[in-house]
């Protein structure tokens, strides 16, 4: 199914870019232009990104869960 009609970008392609590390609509746009013409697909891109796991998002979540070390005086 097409997510971006302007550039012919499919949901599968967005997922592949997300798996490669593009975790935001802006990052997706930088690799394939989706969302940069009419902008009508930005919410669809957000929905696709929200459904899948993103390596960067997982890394940030782990960092938030780790207890912070006390700073050296």
C-alpha positions in Angstrom: 0.0 0.0 0.0 1.3 3.5 -0.9 2.0 5.8 2.0 3.3 8.7 -0.2 1.5 9.1 -3.5 3.7 12.0 -4.6 6.9 9.9 -4.6 5.4 6.4 -4.8 6.7 5.3 -1.4 5.1 2.2 0.1 4.5 1.3 3.8 7.0 -1.5 3.3 9.7 1.0 2.2 9.0 3.2 5.2 9.4 0.1 7.5 12.6 -0.8 5.8 14.0 2.8 6.3 12.9 2.6 9.9 14.7 -0.7 10.4 17.8 1.0 9.0 17.5 3.7 11.7 15.2 6.4 10.3 12.8 6.8 13.3 11.0 10.1 12.6 9.1 11.5 9.6 11.9 14.0 9.0 14.5 11.2 8.9 12.2 9.2 6.5 11.9 12.3 4.3 15.7 12.7 4.2 16.2 9.2 2.8 13.3 8.9 0.4 11.5 12.3 0.1 8.2 11.0 1.5 6.3 13.8 3.2 8.2 16.6 1.5 5.8 17.5 -1.3 2.2 17.9 -0.3 2.7 16.7 3.3 -0.5 14.6 3.2 1.3 11.4 4.1 3.1 12.7 7.2 0.5 11.3 9.6 0.5 8.0 7.8 4.3 7.9 8.2 3.9 8.7 11.9 1.4 5.8 12.2 3.8 3.3 10.5 6.7 4.4 12.7 4.5 4.2 15.8 3.6 0.6 15.1 7.1 -0.8 14.6 10.2 -1.1 16.7 12.9 1.4 15.9 16.5 0.5 17.0 17.2 4.1 18.0 13.9 4.4 19.9 14.8 1.2 21.8 18.2 2.5 22.6 16.8 5.7 24.0 14.2 3.8 26.1 17.0 1.6 27.6 19.0 4.7 28.5 16.1 6.2 30.3 15.6 2.9 32.3 19.2 2.7 33.4 20.0 4.2 36.8 22.3 7.1 36.5 25.7 6.9 38.1 26.6 9.4 40.7 28.9 12.1 39.5 32.4 12.2 40.8 33.0 15.1 43.1 
